[in-house]
Amino acid sequence: MDKAKTLAKRFRAAILDGTWIANTNFKEQILDLSYKEANLVVNSYNSIARLTFHINYYIEGLIKVFEGGPLDIRDKYSFDMDVIVSQDDWVLLRNNFLENAENLASLVEVLSDEKLSTNFVDEKYGSYLDNINAMIEHCYYHLGQVVLIKKTIRSNTKA
């Protein structure tokens, strides 16, 4: 398997269908949540909805660059989420996140080795390979938070 296909597989595993690294994935953790559960804030941590938005924000930014657009995402805006006030709002965010994840994985898996080694927008951001690996690690980092927050919510309340 070539590098790009391996990266896409690892990314899909973190978000959509894997269980090898973390024994779960984002999709598995968020599909059965109500919007009330997704919005709950535990011990001043981010809510699962905000973490989902956060990861999706970066995925959307990478997609834009992979499709030839500018890198216009900024860390300071990565948690600027509209309030989720209904199950429909939550389902919309969740579905958008999962669709974007598949879209990004599809864009990654067709990258050439040459493209993977080129600068991502600017030399200061490293290579495409660096950024894809960082995204995968970022997903697993927040997936761990989601798992812990969900366990806490489900053990303490019924939303």
Residue frames as a rotation matrix with the C-alpha (Angstrom) as fourth column:
MET 1
0.588 0.809 0.000 0.00
0.809 -0.588 0.000 0.00
0.000 0.000 -1.000 0.00
ASP 2
-0.179 -0.686 0.705 1.39
0.611 -0.639 -0.467 3.41
0.771 0.348 0.534 -0.90
LYS 3
-0.892 -0.310 -0.330 1.89
0.448 -0.492 -0.747 6.27
0.069 -0.814 0.577 1.56
ALA 4
-0.766 0.621 0.165 -1.21
-0.579 -0.778 0.242 8.22
0.279 0.090 0.956 0.59
LYS 5
0.066 0.816 -0.574 -3.52
-0.252 0.571 0.782 5.22
0.965 0.093 0.243 0.87
THR 6
-0.296 -0.267 -0.917 -2.00
0.759 0.517 -0.395 4.35
0.580 -0.813 0.050 4.25
LEU 7
-0.997 -0.074 -0.039 -2.53
0.083 -0.829 -0.553 7.90
0.008 -0.555 0.832 5.51
ALA 8
-0.424 0.906 -0.005 -6.13
-0.701 -0.325 0.635 7.93
0.574 0.273 0.772 4.28
LYS 9
0.073 0.410 -0.909 -6.74
0.231 0.880 0.415 4.58
0.970 -0.240 -0.030 5.97
ARG 10
-0.636 -0.386 -0.668 -5.30
0.727 -0.009 -0.687 5.88
0.259 -0.923 0.286 9.27
PHE 11
-0.933 0.333 0.139 -7.41
-0.351 -0.927 -0.135 9.05
0.083 -0.175 0.981 9.05
ARG 12
-0.101 0.936 -0.337 -10.58
-0.519 0.240 0.820 7.06
0.849 0.258 0.462 8.33
ALA 13
-0.186 -0.018 -0.982 -9.77
0.580 0.805 -0.125 4.78
0.793 -0.593 -0.139 11.26
ALA 14
-0.929 -0.227 -0.291 -9.65
0.368 -0.511 -0.777 7.71
0.028 -0.829 0.559 13.68
ILE 15
-0.755 0.642 -0.134 -12.93
-0.612 -0.763 -0.209 9.23
-0.237 -0.075 0.969 12.53
LEU 16
-0.124 0.821 -0.558 -15.05
-0.970 0.017 0.242 6.80
0.208 0.571 0.794 10.58
ASP 17
0.698 0.539 -0.471 -14.41
-0.558 0.822 0.116 3.12
0.450 0.182 0.874 10.99
GLY 18
-0.134 -0.871 -0.472 -11.33
-0.229 0.490 -0.841 2.09
0.964 -0.005 -0.265 12.90
THR 19
0.910 0.324 0.260 -10.81
-0.320 0.147 0.936 0.35
0.265 -0.934 0.238 16.18
TRP 20
0.511 -0.757 -0.408 -7.17
0.514 0.649 -0.561 -0.68
0.689 0.077 0.720 15.95
ILE 21
-0.486 -0.774 0.405 -5.47
0.154 -0.532 -0.832 2.21
0.860 -0.342 0.378 17.80
ALA 22
-0.772 0.205 0.602 -8.14
-0.590 -0.584 -0.557 3.41
0.237 -0.785 0.572 20.22
ASN 23
-0.881 0.473 0.024 -10.64
0.451 0.853 -0.262 0.54
-0.144 -0.220 -0.965 20.08
THR 24
0.242 0.952 -0.186 -13.17
0.696 -0.304 -0.651 3.12
-0.676 0.028 -0.736 18.85
ASN 25
-0.674 -0.383 0.632 -13.53
0.713 -0.562 0.419 6.08
0.195 0.733 0.652 16.52
PHE 26
-0.946 0.296 -0.133 -15.31
-0.243 -0.917 -0.316 9.44
-0.216 -0.267 0.939 16.46
LYS 27
-0.472 0.812 -0.344 -18.30
-0.569 0.018 0.822 8.18
0.674 0.583 0.453 14.52
GLU 28
-0.240 0.336 -0.911 -18.94
0.485 0.854 0.188 5.37
0.841 -0.397 -0.368 16.98
GLN 29
-0.727 -0.144 -0.671 -18.71
0.684 -0.238 -0.690 7.77
-0.061 -0.960 0.272 19.91
ILE 30
-0.894 0.301 -0.331 -20.99
-0.237 -0.946 -0.222 10.51
-0.380 -0.120 0.917 18.57
LEU 31
-0.774 0.601 -0.201 -23.73
-0.115 0.178 0.977 8.72
0.623 0.779 -0.069 16.62
ASP 32
-0.160 0.769 -0.619 -25.80
0.728 0.515 0.452 7.76
0.667 -0.379 -0.642 19.65
LEU 33
-0.778 -0.181 -0.601 -25.54
0.578 -0.580 -0.574 11.10
-0.245 -0.794 0.556 21.46
SER 34
0.453 0.883 0.118 -28.50
0.891 -0.446 -0.087 13.40
-0.024 0.145 -0.989 21.88
TYR 35
0.156 -0.376 0.914 -27.91
0.332 -0.851 -0.407 17.09
0.930 0.367 -0.008 21.31
LYS 36
0.847 0.171 0.504 -28.29
-0.387 -0.452 0.804 17.59
0.365 -0.875 -0.317 25.06
GLU 37
0.784 -0.617 0.065 -25.52
0.425 0.611 0.668 15.11
-0.452 -0.496 0.742 25.78
ALA 38
0.235 -0.717 0.656 -23.34
0.913 -0.069 -0.402 16.59
0.333 0.693 0.639 23.03
ASN 39
0.300 -0.028 0.954 -23.73
0.047 -0.998 -0.044 20.05
0.953 0.058 -0.298 24.59
LEU 40
0.967 0.127 -0.222 -23.04
0.217 0.050 0.975 19.09
0.135 -0.991 0.021 28.19
VAL 41
0.197 -0.917 0.346 -19.97
-0.448 -0.398 -0.800 20.65
0.872 0.003 -0.490 29.73
VAL 42
0.850 -0.015 -0.526 -18.21
0.397 0.673 0.624 18.42
0.345 -0.739 0.578 32.24
ASN 43
0.447 -0.707 -0.548 -15.70
0.720 -0.079 0.690 19.94
-0.531 -0.703 0.474 34.68
SER 44
0.502 -0.135 -0.855 -15.27
-0.278 -0.961 -0.011 23.00
-0.819 0.243 -0.519 32.43
TYR 45
-0.582 -0.631 0.513 -13.99
0.293 0.427 0.856 20.85
-0.759 0.648 -0.064 29.54
ASN 46
-0.699 0.364 -0.615 -15.20
-0.711 -0.440 0.548 21.47
-0.072 0.821 0.566 26.03
SER 47
0.267 0.846 0.461 -18.45
-0.565 0.525 -0.637 19.76
-0.781 -0.090 0.618 25.14
ILE 48
-0.256 -0.276 0.926 -18.44
0.470 0.802 0.369 16.90
-0.845 0.530 -0.075 22.66
ALA 49
0.730 0.554 0.401 -20.28
0.633 -0.326 -0.702 19.17
-0.258 0.766 -0.588 20.22
ARG 50
0.814 -0.471 -0.340 -17.51
-0.470 -0.878 0.089 21.78
-0.341 0.088 -0.936 20.49
LEU 51
-0.163 -0.901 0.403 -14.81
-0.326 0.435 0.840 19.13
-0.931 0.005 -0.364 20.02
THR 52
0.093 0.300 0.949 -16.65
0.767 0.586 -0.260 17.80
-0.635 0.752 -0.176 16.97
PHE 53
0.964 0.265 -0.007 -16.90
0.216 -0.799 -0.561 21.33
-0.154 0.539 -0.828 15.58
HIS 54
0.492 -0.851 -0.184 -13.22
-0.559 -0.471 0.682 21.92
-0.667 -0.233 -0.707 16.34
ILE 55
-0.339 -0.608 0.718 -11.97
0.175 0.709 0.683 18.88
-0.924 0.358 -0.134 14.44
ASN 56
0.353 0.566 0.745 -14.38
0.853 0.134 -0.505 19.59
-0.386 0.813 -0.436 11.59
TYR 57
0.874 -0.075 -0.479 -13.07
-0.140 -0.985 -0.101 23.16
-0.464 0.155 -0.872 11.38
TYR 58
-0.081 -0.992 -0.093 -9.56
-0.573 -0.030 0.819 21.88
-0.816 0.120 -0.566 10.68
ILE 59
-0.292 0.053 0.955 -10.81
0.570 0.811 0.130 19.20
-0.768 0.583 -0.267 8.28
GLU 60
0.743 0.633 0.218 -12.68
0.571 -0.429 -0.700 21.85
-0.350 0.645 -0.680 6.28
GLY 61
0.643 -0.574 -0.507 -9.54
-0.512 -0.814 0.272 24.00
-0.569 0.084 -0.818 6.20
LEU 62
-0.410 -0.811 0.417 -7.42
-0.204 0.527 0.825 21.15
-0.889 0.254 -0.381 4.89
ILE 63
0.106 0.535 0.838 -10.01
0.775 0.484 -0.407 20.24
-0.624 0.692 -0.363 2.26
LYS 64
0.903 0.268 -0.336 -9.96
0.060 -0.853 -0.518 23.81
-0.426 0.448 -0.786 0.99
VAL 65
0.143 -0.938 -0.317 -6.17
-0.737 -0.315 0.598 23.73
-0.660 0.148 -0.736 0.58
PHE 66
-0.469 -0.317 0.824 -6.21
0.152 0.890 0.429 20.27
-0.870 0.327 -0.369 -1.00
GLU 67
0.339 0.690 0.640 -8.73
0.823 0.111 -0.557 21.60
-0.455 0.716 -0.530 -3.54
GLY 68
-0.190 -0.579 0.793 -6.43
0.900 -0.425 -0.094 24.49
0.392 0.696 0.602 -4.42
GLY 69
0.688 0.534 0.491 -7.79
0.292 -0.824 0.486 27.18
0.664 -0.191 -0.723 -2.11
PRO 70
-0.085 -0.736 0.672 -6.05
-0.446 -0.575 -0.686 29.29
0.891 -0.358 -0.279 0.49
LEU 71
-0.330 -0.061 -0.942 -5.20
0.783 0.539 -0.309 28.29
0.527 -0.840 -0.131 4.04
ASP 72
-0.395 0.251 0.883 -7.55
-0.225 -0.959 0.172 30.62
0.890 -0.131 0.436 5.88
ILE 73
0.639 0.550 -0.538 -8.27
0.382 0.380 0.842 28.76
0.667 -0.744 0.033 9.11
ARG 74
-0.252 -0.677 0.691 -6.98
-0.440 -0.556 -0.705 30.21
0.862 -0.482 -0.158 12.38
ASP 75
-0.664 -0.090 -0.743 -6.60
0.491 0.696 -0.524 28.52
0.564 -0.712 -0.418 15.75
LYS 76
-0.969 0.235 -0.078 -8.41
-0.088 -0.618 -0.781 31.38
-0.232 -0.750 0.620 17.49
TYR 77
-0.297 0.911 -0.284 -11.60
-0.954 -0.273 0.124 30.57
0.036 0.308 0.951 15.54
SER 78
-0.678 -0.103 -0.728 -11.47
-0.357 0.912 0.202 26.80
0.643 0.397 -0.655 15.86
PHE 79
-0.788 0.475 -0.392 -13.99
0.613 0.539 -0.578 26.65
-0.063 -0.695 -0.716 18.72
ASP 80
-0.803 0.484 -0.348 -16.31
-0.425 -0.874 -0.236 29.45
-0.419 -0.042 0.907 17.46
MET 81
-0.864 0.503 0.026 -19.36
0.454 0.755 0.474 27.27
0.219 0.421 -0.880 17.15
ASP 82
-0.386 0.852 0.353 -22.98
-0.626 -0.524 0.578 28.33
0.678 0.002 0.735 16.86
VAL 83
-0.563 0.254 0.786 -25.09
-0.712 0.335 -0.618 27.06
-0.420 -0.907 -0.008 19.74
ILE 84
-0.828 0.343 -0.444 -26.65
0.017 0.807 0.591 23.66
0.560 0.482 -0.674 19.16
VAL 85
-0.676 0.625 0.392 -30.29
-0.717 -0.433 -0.546 24.14
-0.172 -0.650 0.740 20.18
SER 86
0.489 0.869 0.071 -31.93
-0.812 0.483 -0.328 21.05
-0.319 0.103 0.942 18.73
GLN 87
0.226 -0.332 0.916 -31.33
0.124 0.942 0.311 17.47
-0.966 0.043 0.254 17.67
ASP 88
0.870 0.130 0.475 -31.51
0.479 -0.003 -0.878 18.68
-0.112 0.992 -0.065 14.06
ASP 89
0.762 -0.645 0.053 -28.62
-0.630 -0.758 -0.167 21.10
0.148 0.094 -0.985 14.70
TRP 90
0.133 -0.722 0.679 -26.55
-0.643 0.459 0.613 18.31
-0.755 -0.518 -0.403 16.24
VAL 91
0.438 0.082 0.895 -27.32
0.441 0.848 -0.293 15.87
-0.783 0.523 0.336 13.41
LEU 92
0.987 -0.072 0.142 -26.36
0.086 -0.509 -0.856 18.54
0.134 0.858 -0.497 10.87
LEU 93
0.446 -0.874 0.192 -22.99
-0.891 -0.413 0.187 19.18
-0.085 -0.254 -0.963 12.58
ARG 94
0.092 -0.380 0.921 -22.35
-0.353 0.852 0.387 15.48
-0.931 -0.360 -0.056 13.06
ASN 95
0.657 0.226 0.720 -23.21
0.506 0.575 -0.642 14.56
-0.559 0.786 0.264 9.45
ASN 96
0.933 -0.360 -0.023 -21.18
-0.289 -0.708 -0.644 17.47
0.216 0.607 -0.765 8.07
PHE 97
0.244 -0.862 0.445 -18.21
-0.872 0.005 0.489 16.32
-0.424 -0.507 -0.751 10.14
LEU 98
0.111 -0.168 0.980 -18.47
0.034 0.986 0.165 12.71
-0.993 0.015 0.115 8.94
GLU 99
0.868 0.225 0.442 -18.97
0.443 0.052 -0.895 13.72
-0.225 0.973 -0.055 5.30
ASN 100
0.774 -0.632 -0.028 -16.01
-0.611 -0.736 -0.291 16.10
0.163 0.242 -0.956 5.46
ALA 101
0.135 -0.737 0.663 -13.86
-0.623 0.457 0.635 13.38
-0.771 -0.498 -0.397 7.01
GLU 102
0.356 0.047 0.933 -14.61
0.492 0.839 -0.230 11.03
-0.794 0.542 0.276 4.13
ASN 103
0.987 0.009 0.162 -14.01
0.140 -0.546 -0.826 13.82
0.081 0.838 -0.540 1.64
LEU 104
0.504 -0.858 0.098 -10.61
-0.850 -0.472 0.235 14.60
-0.155 -0.202 -0.967 3.16
ALA 105
0.076 -0.466 0.881 -9.66
-0.204 0.858 0.471 10.91
-0.976 -0.216 -0.030 3.23
SER 106
0.675 0.244 0.697 -10.56
0.583 0.403 -0.706 10.65
-0.453 0.882 0.130 -0.47
LEU 107
0.927 -0.374 0.038 -8.39
-0.290 -0.776 -0.559 13.67
0.239 0.507 -0.828 -1.26
VAL 108
0.299 -0.852 0.430 -5.49
-0.807 0.015 0.591 12.28
-0.510 -0.524 -0.683 0.76
GLU 109
0.318 -0.179 0.931 -5.48
0.049 0.984 0.173 8.81
-0.947 -0.010 0.322 -0.77
VAL 110
0.817 0.004 0.577 -4.79
0.570 0.150 -0.808 10.11
-0.090 0.989 0.120 -4.28
LEU 111
0.795 -0.577 -0.188 -1.80
-0.544 -0.815 0.199 12.29
-0.268 -0.056 -0.962 -3.37
SER 112
0.670 -0.666 -0.329 1.48
0.092 0.515 -0.852 11.37
0.737 0.541 0.406 -4.99
ASP 113
0.448 -0.630 -0.634 4.60
0.889 0.242 0.388 10.77
-0.091 -0.738 0.668 -2.92
GLU 114
-0.529 -0.638 0.559 5.98
0.716 -0.690 -0.110 13.92
0.456 0.342 0.822 -4.52
LYS 115
0.060 0.648 0.759 3.00
-0.063 -0.756 0.651 15.99
0.996 -0.087 -0.005 -3.34
LEU 116
0.826 0.253 -0.504 3.24
0.427 0.302 0.852 14.51
0.368 -0.919 0.142 0.16
SER 117
0.086 -0.899 -0.430 6.80
0.982 0.004 0.188 15.78
-0.167 -0.439 0.883 0.43
THR 118
-0.352 -0.196 0.915 6.06
0.527 -0.850 0.020 19.31
0.774 0.489 0.402 -0.82
ASN 119
-0.994 -0.051 -0.092 5.45
0.104 -0.618 -0.779 22.28
-0.017 -0.784 0.620 1.43
PHE 120
-0.135 0.986 -0.098 1.93
0.989 0.139 0.042 22.67
0.055 -0.091 -0.994 2.73
VAL 121
0.846 0.515 0.141 1.10
0.527 -0.847 -0.072 26.22
0.082 0.135 -0.987 1.58
ASP 122
0.634 -0.669 0.389 4.32
-0.594 -0.743 -0.309 27.63
0.496 -0.035 -0.868 3.07
GLU 123
-0.113 -0.799 -0.590 7.58
-0.046 0.598 -0.800 26.09
0.992 -0.064 -0.104 4.27
LYS 124
-0.679 -0.180 0.712 6.82
-0.652 -0.297 -0.698 27.15
0.337 -0.938 0.084 7.86
TYR 125
0.275 0.876 0.395 3.86
-0.949 0.312 -0.032 24.70
-0.151 -0.367 0.918 7.91
GLY 126
-0.394 -0.488 0.779 5.92
-0.356 0.862 0.360 21.68
-0.847 -0.136 -0.513 6.91
SER 127
-0.955 -0.035 -0.295 4.93
-0.287 0.365 0.886 19.20
0.077 0.931 -0.358 4.25
TYR 128
-0.001 0.967 -0.254 1.59
-0.790 0.155 0.594 17.74
0.614 0.201 0.764 3.26
LEU 129
-0.022 -0.091 -0.996 2.73
0.258 0.962 -0.094 14.54
0.966 -0.259 0.003 4.97
ASP 130
-0.916 -0.366 -0.166 3.48
0.267 -0.248 -0.931 16.43
0.300 -0.897 0.325 8.19
ASN 131
-0.691 0.688 0.222 0.07
-0.720 -0.683 -0.124 18.08
0.066 -0.245 0.967 8.17
ILE 132
0.172 0.749 -0.640 -1.87
-0.529 0.618 0.582 14.88
0.831 0.238 0.502 7.48
ASN 133
-0.281 -0.345 -0.895 -0.03
0.521 0.728 -0.445 13.08
0.806 -0.592 -0.025 10.27
ALA 134
-0.993 -0.073 0.089 -0.66
-0.024 -0.622 -0.783 16.01
0.113 -0.780 0.616 12.60
MET 135
-0.296 0.955 0.026 -4.37
-0.863 -0.279 0.420 15.89
0.409 0.101 0.907 11.75
ILE 136
0.174 0.313 -0.934 -4.54
0.001 0.948 0.318 12.19
0.985 -0.056 0.165 12.56
GLU 137
-0.631 -0.490 -0.601 -2.79
0.601 0.182 -0.778 12.77
0.491 -0.853 0.180 15.90
HIS 138
-0.886 0.365 0.287 -5.06
-0.443 -0.850 -0.286 15.74
0.139 -0.380 0.914 16.61
CYS 139
0.026 0.934 -0.356 -8.11
-0.637 0.290 0.715 13.53
0.771 0.208 0.602 15.97
TYR 140
0.038 -0.055 -0.998 -6.90
0.461 0.887 -0.032 10.84
0.886 -0.459 0.059 18.37
TYR 141
-0.921 -0.386 -0.050 -6.10
0.244 -0.473 -0.846 13.44
0.303 -0.792 0.530 21.03
HIS 142
-0.629 0.741 0.236 -9.65
-0.774 -0.626 -0.097 14.81
0.075 -0.244 0.967 20.95
LEU 143
0.076 0.622 -0.779 -11.18
-0.336 0.752 0.567 11.35
0.939 0.219 0.266 20.50
GLY 144
-0.546 -0.342 -0.765 -9.70
0.566 0.522 -0.638 10.45
0.617 -0.781 -0.091 23.89
GLN 145
-0.970 0.231 0.072 -11.39
-0.223 -0.736 -0.639 13.49
-0.095 -0.637 0.765 25.39
VAL 146
-0.259 0.926 -0.275 -14.71
-0.828 -0.066 0.558 12.59
0.498 0.372 0.783 23.76
VAL 147
-0.105 0.172 -0.979 -14.56
0.159 0.975 0.154 9.06
0.982 -0.139 -0.130 25.16
LEU 148
-0.791 -0.273 -0.547 -13.87
0.561 0.033 -0.827 10.31
0.244 -0.961 0.127 28.70
ILE 149
-0.845 0.532 0.056 -16.50
-0.529 -0.816 -0.235 13.04
-0.079 -0.228 0.970 28.55
LYS 150
-0.124 0.832 -0.541 -19.11
-0.641 0.349 0.684 10.61
0.758 0.431 0.490 27.20
LYS 151
-0.305 -0.038 -0.952 -18.32
0.483 0.855 -0.189 8.06
0.820 -0.518 -0.243 29.92
THR 152
-0.964 -0.076 -0.255 -18.68
0.259 -0.484 -0.836 10.78
-0.060 -0.872 0.486 32.55
ILE 153
-0.602 0.796 -0.071 -21.96
-0.785 -0.573 0.235 12.01
0.147 0.197 0.969 31.09
ARG 154
-0.006 0.641 -0.767 -23.44
-0.412 0.698 0.586 8.55
0.911 0.320 0.260 30.78
SER 155
-0.443 -0.185 -0.877 -22.39
0.602 0.664 -0.444 7.56
0.664 -0.725 -0.183 34.30
ASN 156
-0.913 -0.006 -0.407 -23.77
0.338 -0.570 -0.749 10.73
-0.228 -0.821 0.523 35.92
THR 157
-0.429 0.771 -0.471 -26.80
-0.517 -0.637 -0.572 11.83
-0.741 -0.002 0.671 33.92
LYS 158
-0.366 0.400 0.840 -29.38
0.813 0.576 0.079 10.89
-0.453 0.713 -0.536 31.40
ALA 159
-0.716 0.030 -0.697 -29.72
-0.206 -0.964 0.170 13.75
-0.667 0.266 0.697 28.91
